[in-house]
């Protein structure tokens, strides 16, 4: 009988050891999951830059084309003696530039912001918004036919915020946003 008792105790010990091993393995799995979630790689600046460059590539050509039409329209307006039809052409052209810059701003703002560069990216988005706004207000003034300051003054209205946005792209090493130049 002592042998039966001893084998029952061994079986009971094996059950308890098996149960404890199962509990410990379950806890280890939970701890591993929590560790994986809390230490996962954050969205990196490199990933942000890749997506920002992709947005710039998609809008670069349309922005260059619209920019060329807008600056040509200003030249025509000034050289043509500020005719009503030229005002309207210039207004539409600058509104198209403003809308394209606004679209670029939206695309950049949609990209997840890496923790390490949040302030820089927020500033870039603010500067892009300011560029779009400046261009839209120029379009409004042209549409009302109240803008008579000339091509140089119009470019200056664009250049202030555009140069800040371009500087932001440069600081963040986004090389594909070349269509937002301050005009010469």
Buried (B, 14 or more C-beta within 10 A) or exposed (E): EEEEEEEEEEEEEEEEEEEEEEEEEEEEEEEEEEEEEEEEEEBBBEBBBEBBBEBBEBBBEBBBBBBEBBBEBBBBBBEEEBEEEBBBBBBBBBBBBBBBBBBBBBBBBEBEBBEEBEEBBEBBBBBBBBBBBBBBBBBBBBBEBEBEEBBEEBBBBBBEBBBBBBBBBEEBEBEBBBBBBBBE
